[in-house]
């Protein structure tokens, strides 16, 4: 249940970033969901392999529901992955915005030319 709330928050967080920089909101919302779920799957597989190598009998008693220390650590790591990629995208978009010539600057040049004639 907590993962659903995290997914909703991540979707909205990335959608706001996309809106701020004029990108397609749902593309980045789905990216956030993919990052979160992907990191959860990678962490789950890594933990399963670890458990299988250290104690193969423990794999029969795995409980996929509830609050365990492993689940909480997975949530924190997945949230950190979503946040880290958000920061990278934000820096990339800011850099792209600085490289684009501004429309206002182009209009200023046009106004001064018409005033000279």
N, C-alpha and C positions, 0 to 999 in steps of 0.2 A: 504494500500500500504506500509506503514511504517513497518507493521508487517512482510511483506514478506522479506524486507531487514534485519530485525532483525533475522528472521529465517535463512536466508542464512548465516549471520555472526555467529550465534550460531552454526550452522552445521559445518562451517569451523573451528571455534574455538575448538570445541570438536574433530574434525577429526585430527587437528594438535596435540592435546594432545595424542590421540590414536597412531598416527604415531611415536611420540617421544618415547613412551614406548612400541612399537611393538605390539599394539593391533589392532583389526579390525576397520578401520576408519569409515565405514558406520554404524556400530552398535552404536558407540558413537555419530555420527552425528544425528541419529534418536533419541537417548536418549535426546540430546539437544532440538530437535524439540518437543518431548513429554513433557519435563519439561516446555518449554515456553508455549505450548498450554494448558497443564494441569493447570498451574498457571493462565492463562487467563480465563479458564473456571471456576475455583474455584472462582476467583475474580468476574467474571460476575454473577455467581449464588448468591454469597454473596451480591453483590450490588442489584440484583433483589429482593432477599428476604427482604433486608433492605427497598427498595423502596415500596415493596408490604405491608410491615407491617406499615410503617409510612404514606404512602399516596397511597392507592390502585388505585385511579383515575389517578395517574401519570404514571402507567404502560402502559396506552393506547397511551401515547405521546412519547414513547421511540424511539430515533433515534440511529440506530446502526452504522451509518457512520459519518465521520467527526472527528474533533479534539475537544474533550471535556476534561474537567479537569479529569473526571473519567477515560477516555481512557488513558490520559497521565500518571496518577498515576498507572494504570494497567500495562502499558509498563515498567515503572521504576521498579515496584515490580517484574515483570516477568524477566526482565534483571538481577535484583539482585539475583533472585532465580537461574537462569542459571549460573551466576558467582559464587555464593556460592557453588553450587554442583560441579562446575569445580574445585574450590579450594579443596574441600574434596577429589575428585577423584585424583587430582594431589598429594596430601599428601599421599594417600593410595598407589598410584603407586610408589612413591619415597620410601616409606617404604618397599614395596615388592622388589624393586630393591636392596635395602641395605641388605635384608635378603638372597638373592640368592647368591650362591658362584660364583665368577667371573671365566670365562673361562681362562682368562689370568693367574690367580693365580694357577689354576690347571696345566696349561702348564709349569709354572715356576718350579713346583715340578717335573714334568716329565723330564725336561731338566737337572736338577741337578742330578737326579738318573742315567741318561745315561752317564753323564760326570764322575761319580764316578766309573763306570765299566771300 
